[in-house]
């Protein structure tokens, strides 16, 4: 069985967090495939569904935790959207655990490595998504 | 394997691109043609990405056509097995190639900078700010709603902790602003609309009718002498009368008279008295348009309305007054000539201060109002300075003396015999026999409940934002916090910036402050404004949301998704204010019609990158 391919969207801050893990040399599974985006709020339903459809075994959205005191927090949009999407995935027969949010700030290298490792372990235990006959390879 | 990608024109290898040799190599190779986009597979994006992009721009490439694929920190550093690291690196680079080859960002746009600033509000924050900008060589419009600049500081008797006479230290700054050739003071005026962006704002200002031509009036005051109508003077918190034609205080800048038309009986005596024919009772409001590169909001705040705390009987008991009324009473130019008197004219020998009225309070404002502890200590000392036999009590919640020199002020109060009582009094009542106010309180240090009869109770009220600030915030598209104070772009790292580029904040419009901090902020905001004004052109941010008018149905779901308030409806379509847009893309991902895309991160670009990442060989 090949390692699961997990598309990991990194917002600008989380991207530095992931870099920090690299600087400290903290190992995590190679199936974590990073993609930097300006902000997690940019991720629409369509994009995440397409990722599953075309072969991702899991999707992680790594974002800044919305601040308690600040009103302006685009990742609040992300949080809501991912929650809805997880329920939708369940409706169509995809385990919601294949889609996860990790709240990672730019200093949290160890936290990033730990959380994505844990998520990867879970997704690996669910097996490849394609085996379930849901995803259509290109 | 990457050579197999149809988009890849060439692969060039170098060991140390980030060193000077490498950067020269990069510049040379980026400039040699045969391709119009570049992906640089290297290490961590942040520190060196900009140097790579600078090289690309130098040879004529668009900065968004250059993408750095991070295959070190996020790949090589963490994956032990060479095989799996290589495989992952290929996917990462392939993803970057897929996106950058489909991206077609607009050309970078520049705005010519209007070399002038608008400062809204002529209190000490706005005046200091205007002076600093003007002294750096730029034109400043200082818009003030009152007939004179000066603000709250001009009303204070003394300032803490140094006990300087307030108008004596502010007055020279006001006249300096009045004399400065670069500063145009526009009194009796309000901002009516704001359009444009950092570097190029267009602002409509409405100037109220003052009925006196400011060009002709020389401030001689002959009109005031003959005017038969009196009104309460707001500057003296309505405690002292002034004529219907007036200037609020002796040190007013500009020293030009205005008429309160609400009470003027149009007798025409002032017109006869004025040797310069400056008075025109048919004066109308005027509107003027200003073109400025930067805006500083310094509109200040207003005192909390003490009537909202009915237990203290302000407005019912004559000798319950506010701290601002106290400032005027104790001031030599005030209604009592500086004598601490009761409302009936007898001397006030026993005074109690009640702290935290309308601050640190769920019914008023949750926040501490910052200046009132030191303010009341200063006022207490003024009483004993004027009358060494007077007895002063301060009822405090916690005594906060955190500023420079404030602790010394507290020590001097103790030496002066001022009594500090740790208590938030439950009420003030009237002794019907003596007609004196009685403070009902529990001393929370001893647990003893007691009453204290005094001559005067001074309520140390906090400050609040006023409705006009809220309205101005709406015009400028900047948010207000729960209390109504203006909100900063970032509370810690961008404390003097609003979320709108080119609009800065100074003084109490964004929270309670003392004079020192207000002056500091005036200078700080000035330096931010000068940052813009000193440039000839500014580059507009490129990664912003773009609306396709064709596809937009005007449903405005994007407006609700935008956390920055950058989207509004115009002619039935969504419109993005790119001076506010932070390029997060929450709108794009919310739009059902696919009518909004983030520049360089559009649907197609994102999707092609994702597909490249998950593609199986």
Contacts between the chains, C-beta under 8 A, distances in Angstrom:
chain1	res1	chain2	res2	distance
A	3	B	84	7.4
A	5	B	613	7.7
A	5	B	614	5.9
A	7	B	610	6.2
A	7	B	613	5.6
A	7	B	614	6.3
A	15	B	45	6.7
A	15	B	46	7.9
A	15	B	70	7.9
A	16	B	46	6.3
A	18	B	73	7.1
A	18	B	74	5.2
A	19	B	44	4.6
A	19	B	45	7.6
A	19	B	46	7.2
A	19	B	70	7.2
A	19	B	73	4.2
A	19	B	74	6.6
A	20	B	73	7.9
A	21	B	73	7.6
A	21	B	78	6.6
A	22	B	44	7.2
A	22	B	72	6.7
A	22	B	73	2.9
A	22	B	74	5.6
A	22	B	75	7.8
A	22	B	77	4.0
A	22	B	78	5.6
A	23	B	44	7.7
A	23	B	73	6.0
A	23	B	77	7.3
A	25	B	77	5.6
A	25	B	78	6.6
A	26	B	78	6.7
A	27	B	78	5.2
A	27	B	79	7.1
A	27	B	80	6.6
A	28	B	78	6.1
A	30	B	79	4.4
A	30	B	81	7.3
A	30	B	84	4.0
A	30	B	85	6.5
A	30	B	87	7.4
A	30	B	88	5.0
A	33	B	88	6.5
A	33	B	91	5.6
A	33	B	92	7.1
A	33	B	95	7.8
A	33	B	613	5.0
A	33	B	614	7.7
A	34	B	70	7.3
A	34	B	74	4.8
A	34	B	75	8.0
A	34	B	92	6.8
A	35	B	95	6.1
A	35	B	609	6.1
A	35	B	610	6.9
A	35	B	613	6.1
A	36	B	45	6.8
A	36	B	70	7.5
A	37	B	585	7.6
A	37	B	601	6.6
A	37	B	606	7.4
A	38	B	543	6.1
A	38	B	583	5.3
A	38	B	584	6.3
A	38	B	585	6.3
A	38	B	598	6.8
A	38	B	601	6.1
A	39	B	582	7.9
A	39	B	583	7.4
A	39	B	584	3.6
A	39	B	585	5.9
A	39	B	586	7.3
A	41	B	561	7.6
A	41	B	563	7.8
A	41	B	584	4.7
A	41	B	585	5.7
A	41	B	586	3.5
A	41	B	589	6.4
A	42	B	584	6.5
A	42	B	585	3.0
A	42	B	586	7.2
A	42	B	588	6.3
A	42	B	589	5.6
A	42	B	598	6.1
A	42	B	601	6.1
A	42	B	606	7.4
A	43	B	589	5.9
A	44	B	588	7.1
A	44	B	589	3.5
A	44	B	590	7.6
A	44	B	603	7.7
A	45	B	589	7.7
A	46	B	603	7.5
A	46	B	607	7.9
A	47	B	589	7.7
A	47	B	603	7.7
A	47	B	606	5.6
A	47	B	607	6.2
A	47	B	610	6.1
A	50	B	607	6.0
A	50	B	610	6.4
A	50	B	611	7.3
A	51	B	610	5.0
A	51	B	613	8.0
A	51	B	614	6.0
A	54	B	610	7.5
A	54	B	611	5.5
A	54	B	614	5.0
A	54	B	615	7.4
A	55	B	614	4.1
A	55	B	615	7.0
A	55	B	616	5.9
A	56	B	610	7.9
A	56	B	613	7.8
A	56	B	614	4.7
A	69	B	491	7.3
A	70	B	491	7.3
A	71	B	479	6.4
A	71	B	487	7.3
A	71	B	563	7.2
A	72	B	479	7.6
A	72	B	499	7.0
A	72	B	563	4.6
A	72	B	564	5.6
A	73	B	563	5.9
A	74	B	563	4.9
A	74	B	582	7.9
A	74	B	584	4.1
A	74	B	585	8.0
A	74	B	586	4.7
A	76	B	563	7.0
A	77	B	561	5.6
A	77	B	563	7.1
A	77	B	586	4.5
A	77	B	589	7.7
A	77	B	590	7.3
A	81	B	589	7.3
A	113	B	78	7.6
A	137	B	616	6.1
A	138	B	611	7.3
A	138	B	615	6.1
A	138	B	616	7.6
